[in-house]
Amino acid sequence: MKILLVDDEKELVSTLAERLEIRGIDADWVTSGEEALKQAELTFYDLAVLDIKIPRISGFSLKRQLQEKHPEMKFIFMTGHGCGYDFETGSAEAGAEDCLAKPLDITILIEKLNEVLKAPGGAL
């Protein structure tokens, strides 16, 4: 499994990648939507974990752009702003069903990664 983590909080996303690597999950990280698009051109990812609110490109917009080029890629959203109305409004548009609240529990994230990769359509 190859994962791309996207969050503008460098310390959070780099630490998360390290914690996944320790558990045998190959994870790259970037801190902007633009970097994510470039990275996805260079490397195939099974799944991307996207922060909903990143500067310049929202997580929802980034998902659509990544999915255009990589329709087989699956997604999980995360947010530090709660999973309420904003997520529900944007998730319907983005085709998502759920989000994870930050700080992420690594055990729950790994469970979600496995669920999404096994699910048909797999967008969380």
C-alpha positions as CSV (number, residue, x, y, z in Angstrom):
1,M,0.0,0.0,0.0
2,K,1.4,3.4,-1.0
3,I,-0.2,6.4,0.7
4,L,0.1,10.2,0.1
5,L,-0.6,12.4,3.1
6,V,-1.5,16.1,2.4
7,D,-1.7,18.6,5.2
8,D,-0.3,22.2,5.6
9,E,0.9,21.4,9.1
10,K,4.4,20.0,8.4
11,E,5.1,18.6,11.9
12,L,1.7,16.7,11.9
13,V,2.0,15.2,8.5
14,S,5.7,14.3,8.7
15,T,5.1,12.6,12.1
16,L,2.0,10.8,10.8
17,A,4.1,9.5,7.8
18,E,6.8,8.2,10.2
19,R,4.2,6.5,12.4
20,L,2.7,4.7,9.3
21,E,6.2,3.8,8.1
22,I,6.9,2.1,11.5
23,R,3.8,0.0,10.9
24,G,5.0,-1.1,7.4
25,I,2.9,1.4,5.4
26,D,4.8,3.3,2.7
27,A,3.8,6.9,3.1
28,D,4.9,10.1,1.4
29,W,3.8,13.5,2.6
30,V,3.5,17.1,1.2
31,T,2.2,20.3,2.7
32,S,0.2,21.8,-0.2
33,G,-2.2,20.8,-2.9
34,E,0.2,21.9,-5.6
35,E,2.9,19.6,-4.2
36,A,0.4,16.8,-4.0
37,L,-0.5,17.2,-7.7
38,K,3.2,17.1,-8.6
39,Q,4.0,14.2,-6.4
40,A,1.1,12.2,-7.9
41,E,2.5,12.7,-11.3
42,L,5.8,11.0,-10.2
43,T,4.5,8.2,-8.0
44,F,1.5,5.9,-8.1
45,Y,-0.6,6.1,-4.8
46,D,-3.3,3.7,-3.8
47,L,-4.8,6.2,-1.4
48,A,-4.5,9.9,-0.4
49,V,-5.3,11.3,3.0
50,L,-6.3,14.9,2.5
51,D,-6.8,17.7,4.9
52,I,-10.1,19.4,4.1
53,K,-8.7,23.0,4.7
54,I,-5.4,23.5,3.0
55,P,-4.3,26.9,1.5
56,R,-5.2,27.7,-2.1
57,I,-6.7,24.3,-3.0
58,S,-9.3,22.8,-0.7
59,G,-9.1,19.1,0.0
60,F,-12.3,18.5,-1.9
61,S,-10.9,20.3,-5.0
62,L,-7.7,18.5,-4.7
63,K,-9.5,15.1,-4.6
64,R,-11.3,16.0,-7.8
65,Q,-8.1,17.0,-9.6
66,L,-6.2,13.9,-8.4
67,Q,-9.1,11.7,-9.4
68,E,-9.2,13.1,-12.9
69,K,-5.7,11.9,-13.5
70,H,-5.8,8.8,-11.2
71,P,-9.4,7.4,-11.2
72,E,-8.2,4.3,-9.3
73,M,-6.9,6.4,-6.3
74,K,-8.9,6.3,-3.1
75,F,-9.3,9.0,-0.5
76,I,-9.8,9.7,3.2
77,F,-10.4,13.3,4.5
78,M,-9.1,14.6,7.8
79,T,-9.8,17.9,9.5
80,G,-9.0,19.8,12.6
81,H,-12.1,21.9,12.3
82,G,-14.7,19.3,13.2
83,C,-16.7,17.0,10.9
84,G,-19.9,19.0,10.9
85,Y,-21.8,21.1,8.4
86,D,-18.8,22.1,6.3
87,F,-17.7,18.6,5.7
88,E,-21.2,17.4,5.0
89,T,-21.7,20.1,2.4
90,G,-18.4,19.5,0.7
91,S,-18.4,15.8,1.0
92,A,-21.6,15.4,-0.9
93,E,-20.0,17.4,-3.8
94,A,-16.7,15.4,-3.5
95,G,-18.4,12.0,-3.2
96,A,-17.1,11.3,0.3
97,E,-18.9,9.7,3.2
98,D,-16.8,10.4,6.3
99,C,-13.9,12.2,7.8
100,L,-11.4,11.7,10.6
101,A,-10.8,14.4,13.2
102,K,-7.3,15.6,14.0
103,P,-5.3,14.7,15.9
104,L,-5.6,11.4,14.2
105,D,-5.5,8.2,16.2
106,I,-3.0,6.0,14.3
107,T,-5.0,2.8,15.0
108,I,-8.2,4.3,13.6
109,L,-6.4,5.7,10.6
110,I,-4.9,2.3,9.8
111,E,-8.4,0.6,10.2
112,K,-9.8,3.3,7.8
113,L,-7.0,2.8,5.3
114,N,-7.7,-1.0,5.2
115,E,-11.5,-0.4,4.9
116,V,-11.2,2.1,2.1
117,L,-8.8,0.0,0.1
118,K,-11.1,-3.0,0.3
119,A,-14.3,-1.1,-0.4
120,P,-15.7,-0.7,-3.9
121,G,-15.4,3.0,-4.9
122,G,-13.5,3.6,-1.7
123,A,-13.8,7.4,-1.0
124,L,-14.1,8.3,2.7
